[in-house]
Amino acid sequence: MTSLTFYGGVGEVGGNKIMVEDKGTKIMLDFGIAFNTGEDYWINWLQPRSAKPLKDRFEFGMLPKIKGLYRKDLLEGTGLKYVKPQIDGVFITHAHFDHVGYLEFIDPEIPVFLGEGTKLITDIVQEQGRTNYGEHRFNTFRTGKKIKIDSMEIEPVHVDHSIPAAYGYIIHTSEGVVAYTGDLRMHGVRSDMTNDFINKAKEAEPAAMVSEGTRIGSERRTNHTEKEVKTKSCEIASKTRKLVITT
């Protein structure tokens, strides 16, 4: 039996944590921090204790209690006993914190799969001291490389997003295909990459699709493409002989 369990990313912006299980094989899609995480309890100078990072986050429902997922050294006082990893892989779509921000808490014995560009970005962010993703068994890929884990085959396909090296996943299971878009857009400079994912997913005839839906709603809005923004900005800048400062 194939199942999807949503531990984050539903009814909130970001914080994606999605488990796919097939014939006893389990993978996690992203492991990020929701934008509103802890806003009812924490402020800039009041944060979860660094000495008990999992305990506080479990207590306030910021992280799910999942056996065989977390680092042994962080479980003291949480009520969750350490067992050997029961997750066969964590698949990251891109390097935004709302998809990768809680990676540091995952057992280092669990392999982490991510794009080559995403690995470069996370390395740089960590070197700058902005966060610590921890030590992991990292496995990198590019579009076209399929990853076989027991009964599942995971196919990463690039998409366009506001950060480079973003991917969606086409997951082949014993009961059909699950398509996971990650975050994607059509108004960027590489909408062709998003179209590549759409076409691949269409060919696979998925039984289920999990899609990013932050901007889905009933309100009417006009999206300007990045090309349109560039053209308009150049038009405005060309009308002045003075210094133009862009941000």
C-alpha positions as CSV (number, residue, x, y, z in Angstrom):
1,M,0.0,0.0,0.0
2,T,1.2,3.5,-0.9
3,S,0.5,6.4,1.5
4,L,1.1,10.1,1.8
5,T,1.4,11.7,5.3
6,F,1.6,15.5,5.6
7,Y,3.5,16.6,8.7
8,G,3.8,20.2,7.5
9,G,3.0,22.5,4.6
10,V,-0.8,22.2,4.8
11,G,-2.8,25.3,5.7
12,E,0.5,27.2,6.1
13,V,3.2,28.9,4.1
14,G,6.2,26.6,3.8
15,G,7.3,24.1,6.3
16,N,6.9,21.2,3.9
17,K,7.4,17.8,5.5
18,I,5.7,15.0,3.5
19,M,6.3,11.3,4.0
20,V,5.7,8.8,1.1
21,E,5.5,5.2,2.2
22,D,5.4,2.2,-0.2
23,K,5.7,-1.4,0.9
24,G,7.5,-0.4,4.0
25,T,9.9,2.0,2.3
26,K,9.7,5.5,3.6
27,I,11.0,8.7,2.2
28,M,10.6,12.3,3.3
29,L,10.0,15.1,0.9
30,D,11.6,18.3,2.3
31,F,12.0,19.1,6.0
32,G,11.5,22.9,6.3
33,I,10.5,25.6,8.7
34,A,7.0,27.2,8.2
35,F,7.0,31.0,8.0
36,N,4.6,31.2,10.9
37,T,6.4,28.6,13.1
38,G,6.3,29.5,16.7
39,E,4.9,33.0,16.2
40,D,2.4,32.4,19.0
41,Y,5.3,31.7,21.5
42,W,8.6,33.0,20.2
43,I,10.0,36.4,19.4
44,N,13.5,37.5,18.3
45,W,15.0,37.3,21.8
46,L,13.0,34.3,23.0
47,Q,13.6,31.1,21.0
48,P,13.7,27.4,21.6
49,R,16.5,26.4,23.9
50,S,19.7,25.4,22.0
51,A,20.4,22.7,24.6
52,K,17.0,21.1,24.0
53,P,16.0,22.0,20.5
54,L,13.8,19.0,19.8
55,K,12.1,19.0,23.2
56,D,10.8,22.5,22.9
57,R,9.8,22.1,19.3
58,F,7.9,18.9,20.1
59,E,6.1,20.5,23.0
60,F,4.9,23.4,20.9
61,G,4.0,21.3,17.9
62,M,6.7,22.7,15.7
63,L,8.1,19.3,14.7
64,P,6.4,15.9,14.4
65,K,7.4,13.1,16.7
66,I,8.5,10.4,14.2
67,K,10.5,7.4,15.3
68,G,13.7,6.7,13.5
69,L,14.1,10.2,12.0
70,Y,16.0,12.3,14.5
71,R,19.6,12.6,15.9
72,K,20.3,10.5,18.9
73,D,22.1,13.2,20.8
74,L,19.1,15.5,20.7
75,L,16.4,13.2,22.0
76,E,17.0,13.4,25.7
77,G,14.0,14.6,27.6
78,T,11.7,14.4,24.5
79,G,10.0,11.1,25.4
80,L,11.0,9.7,22.1
81,K,13.4,6.9,22.3
82,Y,16.2,6.5,19.8
83,V,15.8,3.7,17.2
84,K,17.9,3.1,14.1
85,P,16.8,5.1,11.1
86,Q,13.4,4.1,9.8
87,I,13.4,6.7,7.0
88,D,15.2,5.6,3.8
89,G,15.9,9.0,2.4
90,V,15.1,12.7,2.6
91,F,14.6,14.5,-0.7
92,I,15.1,18.2,-0.7
93,T,13.5,20.3,-3.6
94,H,15.5,23.5,-3.1
95,A,17.5,25.6,-0.6
96,H,14.9,27.9,0.9
97,F,14.6,27.5,4.7
98,D,10.9,26.6,4.5
99,H,12.0,23.4,2.7
100,V,15.4,22.6,4.3
101,G,15.6,24.6,7.5
102,Y,15.1,21.6,9.9
103,L,17.6,19.3,8.2
104,E,20.1,19.7,11.1
105,F,17.8,17.6,13.4
106,I,17.8,14.6,11.1
107,D,19.8,11.4,11.9
108,P,23.1,11.7,10.0
109,E,22.7,8.0,9.0
110,I,19.7,8.9,6.8
111,P,20.8,9.7,3.2
112,V,19.8,13.2,2.0
113,F,19.2,13.7,-1.8
114,L,19.4,17.2,-3.3
115,G,20.5,18.9,-6.5
116,E,24.1,19.8,-7.1
117,G,23.3,23.5,-7.1
118,T,21.3,23.2,-3.9
119,K,24.2,21.5,-2.2
120,L,26.5,24.4,-3.2
121,I,24.0,26.9,-1.8
122,T,23.5,25.1,1.5
123,D,27.3,24.8,1.9
124,I,27.8,28.6,1.4
125,V,24.9,29.4,3.7
126,Q,26.5,27.2,6.4
127,E,30.0,28.6,5.8
128,Q,28.6,32.1,6.4
129,G,27.3,31.0,9.8
130,R,23.7,31.7,9.1
131,T,22.6,28.1,9.9
132,N,23.9,24.6,10.6
133,Y,22.6,21.8,8.5
134,G,24.6,19.2,10.3
135,E,26.6,16.2,8.9
136,H,24.8,14.0,6.5
137,R,25.2,11.4,3.8
138,F,24.6,13.8,0.9
139,N,23.8,12.5,-2.5
140,T,23.5,15.0,-5.4
141,F,21.8,14.8,-8.7
142,R,20.8,16.6,-11.9
143,T,17.7,16.3,-14.0
144,G,17.7,12.9,-15.7
145,K,19.3,10.9,-12.8
146,K,16.8,8.5,-11.3
147,I,17.2,7.2,-7.7
148,K,16.0,3.7,-6.8
149,I,15.1,3.0,-3.2
150,D,13.6,-0.4,-2.8
151,S,10.1,-0.3,-4.3
152,M,10.3,3.4,-5.2
153,E,12.1,5.2,-8.1
154,I,12.4,8.9,-7.7
155,E,13.0,11.1,-10.7
156,P,14.0,14.7,-10.1
157,V,13.1,17.2,-12.7
158,H,14.1,20.9,-12.7
159,V,11.6,23.7,-12.2
160,D,12.0,27.5,-12.2
161,H,11.8,29.2,-8.8
162,S,13.2,32.3,-7.1
163,I,16.3,30.4,-6.1
164,P,18.5,28.4,-8.5
165,A,18.6,24.6,-8.6
166,A,15.0,24.0,-7.7
167,Y,13.4,20.6,-8.5
168,G,10.2,18.7,-8.4
169,Y,10.0,14.9,-8.1
170,I,8.2,12.2,-10.0
171,I,7.9,9.3,-7.7
172,H,7.2,5.8,-9.1
173,T,5.6,3.5,-6.5
174,S,4.0,0.1,-6.6
175,E,0.5,1.7,-6.8
176,G,1.2,4.5,-9.3
177,V,3.1,7.8,-9.7
178,V,3.1,10.6,-7.2
179,A,4.1,14.0,-8.6
180,Y,5.5,16.6,-6.2
181,T,6.1,20.0,-7.6
182,G,8.0,21.6,-4.8
183,D,7.9,25.4,-5.4
184,L,7.6,26.5,-9.0
185,R,6.6,29.5,-11.1
186,M,5.8,30.4,-14.7
187,H,6.7,34.1,-14.6
188,G,10.4,33.7,-14.2
189,V,13.2,33.8,-16.7
190,R,13.3,29.9,-17.0
191,S,9.6,29.1,-17.4
192,D,10.8,26.4,-19.8
193,M,12.2,24.4,-16.9
194,T,8.8,24.4,-15.2
195,N,7.2,23.3,-18.5
196,D,9.7,20.4,-18.6
197,F,8.4,19.2,-15.2
198,I,4.8,19.7,-16.3
199,N,5.4,17.6,-19.4
200,K,7.2,14.9,-17.6
201,A,4.5,14.7,-14.9
202,K,1.8,14.6,-17.6
203,E,3.6,11.7,-19.4
204,A,3.8,9.8,-16.1
205,E,0.0,10.0,-15.6
206,P,0.3,10.4,-11.8
207,A,-2.3,8.9,-9.4
208,A,-1.7,11.8,-7.1
209,M,-0.1,15.3,-7.3
210,V,1.2,17.4,-4.4
211,S,1.5,21.0,-5.5
212,E,2.8,24.2,-4.0
213,G,-0.3,26.5,-3.6
214,T,0.8,29.6,-1.7
215,R,-0.7,31.9,-4.3
216,I,-3.8,29.9,-5.0
217,G,-6.9,31.9,-4.2
218,S,-10.0,33.6,-5.5
219,E,-8.5,37.1,-5.7
220,R,-7.7,38.5,-9.2
221,R,-4.2,39.6,-9.7
222,T,-1.8,40.4,-12.5
223,N,1.6,38.7,-12.5
224,H,4.4,40.5,-14.3
225,T,7.1,38.3,-15.7
226,E,10.7,39.0,-14.8
227,K,11.3,39.9,-18.4
228,E,8.6,42.5,-18.2
229,V,10.0,43.9,-15.0
230,K,13.5,44.1,-16.5
231,T,12.2,45.9,-19.7
232,K,10.2,48.4,-17.6
233,S,13.1,49.1,-15.3
234,C,15.5,49.7,-18.2
235,E,12.9,52.0,-19.7
236,I,12.6,54.1,-16.6
237,A,16.4,54.2,-16.0
238,S,17.1,55.3,-19.6
239,K,15.1,58.5,-19.0
240,T,17.5,59.9,-16.4
241,R,21.1,61.0,-16.7
242,K,21.6,60.7,-12.9
243,L,22.7,57.8,-10.7
244,V,20.4,54.9,-10.6
245,I,20.5,52.6,-7.6
246,T,18.8,49.2,-7.8
247,T,18.3,46.7,-5.0
